[in-house]
């Protein structure tokens, strides 16, 4: 994960954007923001994600899918 953090710092210095697609909450926590997609549509945006916050959001989606 250290490489991702170093790459993000370099990208910011150069004014570049990095897009990472992952199901790994820990990896996603390195991002400035996380976007949640369901069936190809944006369903939630989380600025400054944490692994714990990602887990809670994922749980709420799982419950909604079971109920809905």
C-alpha positions in Angstrom: 0.0 0.0 0.0 3.0 2.3 0.5 3.5 2.4 -3.2 0.0 3.7 -3.8 0.5 6.4 -1.2 3.8 7.5 -2.8 2.2 7.5 -6.3 -0.7 9.6 -5.0 1.7 12.2 -3.7 3.6 12.3 -6.9 0.4 12.6 -8.9 -0.9 15.5 -6.8 2.4 17.3 -7.3 2.1 16.9 -11.1 -1.6 17.8 -11.1 -2.6 14.3 -12.3 -5.6 12.1 -11.4 -5.4 8.4 -10.5 -8.4 6.2 -10.9 -8.3 2.9 -9.0 -11.0 0.3 -9.2 -11.0 -2.1 -6.2 -13.2 -4.1 -3.8 -10.4 -3.7 -1.2 -11.6 -1.3 1.5 -8.1 -0.8 2.9 -6.8 0.2 -0.6 -9.8 2.5 -1.2 -9.1 4.2 2.1 -6.0 5.8 0.5 -8.1 7.7 -1.9 -9.3 11.3 -1.6 -12.8 10.1 -2.3 -14.6 6.8 -3.0 -17.4 6.3 -5.5 -19.9 3.4 -5.0 -21.4 1.9 -8.1 -24.4 -0.5 -8.3 -25.6 -1.9 -11.6 -23.4 0.6 -13.5 -24.8 3.6 -11.7 -23.3 5.9 -9.1 -25.1 5.3 -5.8 -22.9 7.0 -3.2 -19.8 9.2 -2.9 -17.6 9.2 0.2 -15.0 12.0 0.6 -11.9 11.1 2.6 -12.8 7.4 3.0 -11.6 5.2 5.8 -11.6 1.5 5.9 -14.1 1.5 8.7 -16.4 4.0 6.9 -16.1 1.9 3.7 -17.2 -1.2 5.7 -20.2 0.5 7.2 -21.3 1.8 3.8 -20.9 -1.6 2.2 -23.0 -3.1 5.0 -25.8 -0.6 4.4 -25.8 -1.5 0.7 -25.9 -5.3 1.5 -29.0 -4.7 3.8 -30.7 -2.6 1.2 -30.2 -5.3 -1.5 -31.7 -7.9 0.8 -34.7 -5.8 1.7 -35.3 -4.1 -1.6 
